[in-house]
Amino acid sequence: MNYSDLKVKIQTGPAAAACAPYMVLPEDPKVPGHVVREKDQAIADLINAQDPMLGEVTSRLIGIGTVLNVLGPAEGALVLDTLDAMKAGLSPLKWAWTLLERDALDVGLEATRAQLQALVGSAFTQPQADAILNLARNTVFVTGADVSIALRGV
Amino acid sequence: MAVSKVEQQITWSAANTQSLNSVNWFVSDAITLNDSDWEGSIQLRADNSGTPASGDTVEVRILYSVGDVDNGGGANDFPDANTAGTTASQANFLAMLDTYNNYDPDSKVVPIDTAPKAFKIAARAAQGGTRAITLAARLITHRSAIS
């Protein structure tokens, strides 16, 4: 668990407004442990539901169906059409496309991730690229204890 | 035979409480056990200085006097405690207080052996460098007196 990332997520992420009433920071007046535990757990529940923490990048093979599923049929088809049209003039994309057709494109590999990122603006939007890249990262369950460490340190 | 309960504050350099403000061991003054005490307990109370976080625990150990076994004299030697409280590896575990997962202040009463001549207690806060925890301790014994 990267506690710095978790703190940023709690304070500025999509769930920040919902988390704000439960936040207890070191500079705040003392709150007893049995009370603050419930507040920390409330934040953990909000983060897990609304803005989950992502773990380390691992190997994950994807194919055409994965793209359609993650981006949605219409948006996914549009992206695939764009990639299909671009592949003739872009050799790395041509071979990546071959792997994609075989459900064998590993979005956990550093080179693949860099190539996908490089296509932002031409084939993908950043949120679309993030959606595909995040397939290679598992969701990490956040506990109230994690929140306490993120907000008040060790 | 009259029976009474006797309480005695455990002190650190004569102070009733000790702020555990680092991860080091803090060793109390020595307490001599009365000959008439046939059972005893230590009352412990740990109060976090700030809002607790996970891991804000206090480990408490007891260092019984090993007497003056090499000289055969009447003095008290304590395992580890003579090394400026930097270690308590030979001390007996007494309690683990947790100001995050339990209540804050967290309290506990732990029985001790009254056969030894004397004891000290050693305590350290796992995250005392970030949030100091104030520890207070008291000995309570069941004491008999022949009248």
HADDOCK unambig.tbl for C-alpha pairs under 7 A between the chains (distance, minus, plus):
assign (segid A and resid 26 and name CA) (segid B and resid 50 and name CA) 6.94 0.50 0.50
assign (segid A and resid 26 and name CA) (segid B and resid 51 and name CA) 6.71 0.50 0.50
assign (segid A and resid 30 and name CA) (segid B and resid 50 and name CA) 5.13 0.50 0.50
assign (segid A and resid 30 and name CA) (segid B and resid 51 and name CA) 4.64 0.50 0.50
assign (segid A and resid 31 and name CA) (segid B and resid 51 and name CA) 5.01 0.50 0.50
assign (segid A and resid 32 and name CA) (segid B and resid 51 and name CA) 6.14 0.50 0.50
assign (segid A and resid 32 and name CA) (segid B and resid 104 and name CA) 5.47 0.50 0.50
assign (segid A and resid 33 and name CA) (segid B and resid 51 and name CA) 6.65 0.50 0.50
assign (segid A and resid 33 and name CA) (segid B and resid 52 and name CA) 5.52 0.50 0.50
assign (segid A and resid 33 and name CA) (segid B and resid 99 and name CA) 5.88 0.50 0.50
assign (segid A and resid 33 and name CA) (segid B and resid 100 and name CA) 4.53 0.50 0.50
assign (segid A and resid 33 and name CA) (segid B and resid 101 and name CA) 6.81 0.50 0.50
assign (segid A and resid 33 and name CA) (segid B and resid 102 and name CA) 7.00 0.50 0.50
assign (segid A and resid 33 and name CA) (segid B and resid 103 and name CA) 5.80 0.50 0.50
assign (segid A and resid 33 and name CA) (segid B and resid 104 and name CA) 5.36 0.50 0.50
assign (segid A and resid 34 and name CA) (segid B and resid 100 and name CA) 6.71 0.50 0.50
assign (segid A and resid 34 and name CA) (segid B and resid 101 and name CA) 6.94 0.50 0.50
assign (segid A and resid 34 and name CA) (segid B and resid 102 and name CA) 6.55 0.50 0.50
assign (segid A and resid 34 and name CA) (segid B and resid 103 and name CA) 5.45 0.50 0.50
assign (segid A and resid 145 and name CA) (segid B and resid 54 and name CA) 5.11 0.50 0.50
assign (segid A and resid 148 and name CA) (segid B and resid 53 and name CA) 4.80 0.50 0.50
assign (segid A and resid 148 and name CA) (segid B and resid 54 and name CA) 5.97 0.50 0.50
assign (segid A and resid 149 and name CA) (segid B and resid 53 and name CA) 5.80 0.50 0.50
assign (segid A and resid 149 and name CA) (segid B and resid 54 and name CA) 6.25 0.50 0.50
assign (segid A and resid 152 and name CA) (segid B and resid 53 and name CA) 6.29 0.50 0.50
assign (segid A and resid 154 and name CA) (segid B and resid 127 and name CA) 5.94 0.50 0.50
assign (segid A and resid 154 and name CA) (segid B and resid 130 and name CA) 6.23 0.50 0.50
